Amino acid sequence: MDRMNFLSFFLLCLTSVASGNKANKHKPWIETEYQGIVMENDNTVLLNPPLFALDKDAPLHYAGEICGFRVHNGPSGSGSVQFEAVVLDRSTGEGLVRSKEPLDCESQREHSFTIQAYDCGEGPDGVNSKKSHKATVHVRVNDVNEFSPVFVERRYEASVPEGRLFDRIVRVEALDADCSPQYSQICFYDIITPNVPFAIDNDGNIKNTEPLDSKRQRVHTFWVTAFDCGKNRAQADAQVVVTVKPSCKPGWIGWTKRVEYTPGSGSIPLFPSLHLETCEETVWNIQATVELQTGHIGKGCDRDSYSDRSVRRLCGAVRGEVDLLPPPSPAANWTSALPTLPSSDSSLVFSFNGSNHVAVVPDSVVSALSGDHFTLQLWMRRGGANIQPTTTQTRGNRKEEETIVCSTVKNDDSFSHYSLSVHGCRLSLFYWPDVSAARPVKFLWKLEQVCDSEWHHLSLSVQFPSVTLYVDGVTFDPALIHDNGAIPNPAPRQRMLIGACWEPEEKQKEILNNTIPEGKDSVKYVGGYHGLLSGVTVRPGSVEPHSVVECLYACREGLDFGDLETLGSGMKVHVNPSQSVLVLEGDDIESFNRAVQQVTYRNSLRFATPGVRPLKLTTSLRCFNEESCLSLKQLEGYLVVLQPDAPQISLSGVGPHLARPAPEFEGPRGIPLFPELRIVCSLSHAVNTAAQGMEGGALMSDAVAHTLDGCEVQPLGEELNPEREELLVDMVLVRERGLEIINTTAYIAITGAESISVYEDVLRSVHYRLAKGSARFERRFRLSCSEMNGRYTSNELTLEVNFLHSVHSLDSLYQPSHLLASQQQFLHPSHHAGELSGHVLPNPHRNSVVPGAATVIIMVCVGFLVVMVILGVFRIRSIHRRGEGARGGGKEGSSQWDDSALTIIVNPMESYESRMGISADTEGEAEEDEEVAVLLLTSPLPLPPCLLPSPLPLCLLLSVCVAYQCAVLNLSVNKACRFLSVMLRRK
């Protein structure tokens, strides 16, 4: 029985199982993909389409119901942890996806995961449940405007030049931490500071609404804010600072158009505050050229204002040079037909027109220039001023060689020939060491200095076969040396031309001295030079050293660089030989600006030539962007050299009078005129006395060592009579010092640059000599000196020479014999020592000499003038007293002669007669005559210097004296004659 029950139960179970499997036949079904949205800070996900799971086993209980959803990881392996799915209705299969915690859009905006539905199976315990396929769910987290904009920087700064409108000065930027474009984007900016000339757009770009002025307001400060699209304002506003710069113009800043130079200042900076402004343009090379134009100052620059011969002496050149273009004179007449031009220095400039201006040096001069070792020096300027080409000159002729010097000289037993020519910008020396045997050699130099129409100094040293050329003190090697081959030999005839050369002998025709006459054949001279020449000299023998050549040309002024040690790296400085052009080159602006400020002007002359020197600054820039590279215009200014303090050359040590016995002047050497001469040169300049507690200014004189270049001794009045008088100079001393002298009857001129002590020695050796029996009473001389070729002169020292004669010589020279006795008695030395105090009287003795007539007359006139003034005062007083007596009725006062004035005035003639014991002839006649004499002598008017004894005839002097007094006092002729007779009787 039990066995039967067990089998029944077992069959029942098998039947139940078989029937259950047949009830849950289908899997749940869901969509394959869902799109979900969840709000930030929320957990419910809204799916599209909604989450529903379907099962075909419905409406079976359990088998047709959805018991749940399972969430699996997404493709990225994340998402399932944060989300879950729940069943809202088991019968309908509706579900809900939600996050386990609030989501943050800013951390993760989108989530992806898979979901799967499963049914309830066949029973409450979910046995035999089935699962659906997996569906992908994309969940997007919707943003919430929880964040406000934040500016990237709290302060924005910018600088702009004034006077312009800009599209953008500066851009401000704010960021929003929200994740969605709606709330993370900044929709607009705003300037919250009122009344500012700026505007801002939605992108944060700030621009100015009107041109800015740095003078009115240099710095503008304002605040801006930002708003996102959710209209949230920025947490903190931003500050904007705009600096207005003065308008930037690329170029040099601090240029001074006028620069002043005080002579004696040494070197001064030309551009102490100059700097280059590139307006932030990047440059990699800067080149500046400073040009000082001194061509109008002398021969290209300021030099010692001495003659060429004096400069050669100062530079230590070897003597013996021969001047081929000397100043015209009777001894050097071959330059008389050449036109000359004025020169700022002392040199003589000759003009050559390329045709008929030729100087033919005489054979007497050429004969001293033999030998193949010589130095030729000259100043040259092609195409000089005021030179017009002749009408027969064609364009083709101008291209021919222009000969400066053409010479054939005789050596010991042969003739040598050379010619110096210019052709375009080439200088050539054609040299023939022996015209009868050797072949000619031609040396060529290509030089810009030959064709720039400026003054240049050429020095050609020939030591054949070696030739050295110095142009402006700089050595130039020949560009080409070649043998000219078969050229017709020059005629073996000694001659030299300046300004042209001659044609072969068979073509020569008649000429007249230096010019070709009109109508004559003009081919006699070929290769005419067109330009200016000066200082053409040849010195045979050894050549000049380089140092001497540099000294002869050396400019005393020019451009210089202050301190080469301070020159920055990468900087280069170049100065041309004449120091008129200075070039700076560099790549760094700061270093370049410092270098420009070191450019100086120097002038070593104590007495610089005043005037204006034009100044130019040319700048070239090279940029990385060549198209937009800056271009700077040329700057022009001028340097003004002020008038130097004039030196004062003082001549002293010589008295105004020199009196010697006449026989001493007749000696073999005569009498030295200036034995104690002293020459002093000083400079007077203003000094600042304010620092010394003194009021106003003062002049200070500094004694300095100077170099004189000329002194002149000139007789005043008539010229020297060579038969009776002459001036002598120590010629040995003059030659030793290398000075030049011109001794004529009108003057003695000593020239040459030398020290003051040398000129003192030479002038102290000047003697004045008279021939025997050529005595005279006086002779006046004037001495003056100068320096800088007469630019500064000394005071004029006048010396009066008095010849002291014995009485016997005076009798034979000037006096009648019947007056000698009275003259000798009158001229007692004890009475006239005071009158000769201004003279030098060696060994005076009684009755030996008399002073010069002019000296005595001057002293007597001064004495009588004083006496007459005193007399006039007393006469006025006596007239006043007589007037008072007449008004009082005094009878005695009106009838008696007032002789108050006579008690003061003493007639020197009467005193002399009283000492000699002379009395009047008759008493009555004397009283009448004395009345006239008293009237004449007591006049308050000055008497002429004629009432004292003099070596002139007394009758003539007395007549002139009486005529003068009678004319002044309007006396009658009768009284005048009586007075004259009285005076003659007394004499």
JOQUI-V504050 format. One line per field, one symbol per residue. ss: DSSP state (~ for helix, > for strand, _ for the rest). phi: phi as a letter, one per 20 degrees, with the letter a starting at -180 (. if undefined). burial: 1 if it has 24 or more other C-alpha atoms within 12 Angstrom, else 0. A space follows every 50 residues. Layout:
# JOQUI-V504050
ss=???
phi=???
burial=???
This chain:
# JOQUI-V504050
ss=_~~~~~~~~~~~~~~~~~~~~_______>___>>>>>>>____>>>>>__ _>_>___________>>>>>>>>_________>>>>>>>____>>>>>>_ _________>>>>>>>>>>___________>___>>>>>>>>_______> >___>>>>>>>________>>__>>_____~~~~_>>>>>>______>>> ____>>>>__________>>>>>>>>>>____>____>>>>>>>>_____ >>>____>>>>_____>>>_____>>>_____>>>>>>>>>>________ _______~~~~~~~_______>>________________>>_______>> >>>_____>>>_~~~~~~~___>>>>>>>>>>____________~~~~__ _>>>>>>>>>____>>>>>>>>>__>>>>>>>________>>>>>>_~~~ _____>>>>>>>>__>>>>>>__>>>___>>>>___________>>>>__ >>__~~~____>__>_________>>___>>>>>>>>>>>_____~~~~~ ~~~___>>>>>__~~~_____>>>>_____>>>>>>__~~~~~~~~__>> >>>_______>>>>>>>>>>>>>__~~~______>>>>>>>_____>>>> >>____>>>>>~~~~_____>>_____>>>>>>>>>>>_~~~____>>>> >>>___>>>>>>>>>_________>>>>__~~~~~~___>>>>____>>> >>>>>~~~~~~~~~__>>>>_______>>>>>>>>>>____>>>__>>>> >>>>__~~~~~~~___~~~~~~~~~~__~~~__~~~______________ __~~~~~~~~~~~~~~~~~~~~~~~~~~~~~~~~~~~~__~~~~~_____ ~~~____~~~~~~~~~______~~~~~~~~~~~~~~~_____________ ___~~~~~~~~~~~~~~~~___~~~~~~~~~~~~~~_
phi=.fffffffffffffffffffgffeedefccffbcdcccfgmccedeecff ecddcfffeffmfeddercdddfefencoffecbcceebffemfcbdbef bgedffebecccbdcbeceendafemfmfcdefededdddeffdfdddfc ffcebdcbccffmcddfbebdebccdffeegfdeeeeadbeeefldecbc efenedceebfecfffbecdcbdccccefemeeffcfdeccdeeeggecf qednfdfdcdcegnemdcfecfcebeddlmeeccbcccddcdecfeemdo aecfecfgffffffemfffofdeecffgbgecefdfeefdcfcfdefedd dcdncdecddffffeffedfoddbcdcadcbflffmddfffeedffffef fdeeccbcceefcbcdcbbdccbmdddcddccfbfecfefccdccdcfff cdlcfbddcdddcgeeccdddlndfceffbcbefmfdgffffcfabcdoa cdeggfdfcfcdleceffnefeefdcmfedrdcbmecccfofefffffff ffegeecrebdfcffefffneccccfgeldccddbacdfffffffffefc dcbeffcfffqddfcccdccdcdfdffdffcdffecbbddeffffffded dbncffccdbggfffeffdmdfecfdfcdcdbddcfcedffemdemdbdd ddfceddecrccdcfenfffefecbaddcfffffffemedccdcfeaddd cpfbffffffffffefddcdffmdfbebbdccdbcbcllnfcdefeedcd eddedfffffffecefffdfffffffefffecfffdfedddflfbfldcc fffffffffffffffffffffffffffffffffffffemffffeddfedf fffdecfffffffffenecffcffffffffffffffeeffefeffcedfb ffgfffffffffffffffelfffffffffffffffff
burial=00000000000000000000001111111111011111110011111000 11111111011111111111111100001101111110011111111110 00111100111111111111110000011111111111111111111111 10000110111100000011111111111100111111111000011111 11111111000110000011111111111101110011111111100000 11001000111111001111100111110010101111111111101111 11111111111111101110111111100000011111110001111111 11111111111100110111111111111111111000100000000100 11111111111000111111111101111111111000011111101011 10011111111101001111111111000000000000111111111111 11000000000001110000011111111111111111111011010111 11111111111100001100111100111111111111101111111111 11111111111111111111110000000100001111111001111111 11010111111111110001111100111111100000000000000000 00000111111111100001000011111100010011111010001111 11111101111111111111100011111111111111111111011111 11111110111001000011011101110000001100111000001111 11111110110001001100110110000001000000000000000000 11001010110100000000000000001101111111111111111111 1111101110111111000000001101110110011
